[in-house]
């Protein structure tokens, strides 16, 4: 389950400076909702991240809105909102350098953490 979700969420993208999911991300989110529907004994913590471009406050807000947009999408597909939490970390937890285009792209991400309930 984790492998399937991890692979899927690496490809979730948003429009620039927006919390709107790109068209290419919608099938991925659909797949994710199907996986979560199969495993109702798992809750999901969704964390948004940004690169270091822009102001800290804007990035924190943007990352939070992106995580919340994922929650809203999953709820719209029938996933119980009580199973989902969202938060943004802005640019505070990079996993790559922000000095290159590739590094910045890697840092712009949404992470999904599964937590078994029973």
Secondary structure, DSSP 8 states (H G I E B T S, - for coil): -HHHHHHHHTT--B-TTS--B-HHHHHHHHHHHHHHHH-TTEEEEEEEE--S-S-HHHHHHHHHHHHHHHHHHHHHTT--GGGEEEEE-TTTT-SS-SSSHHHHHHHSEEEEEEEE--
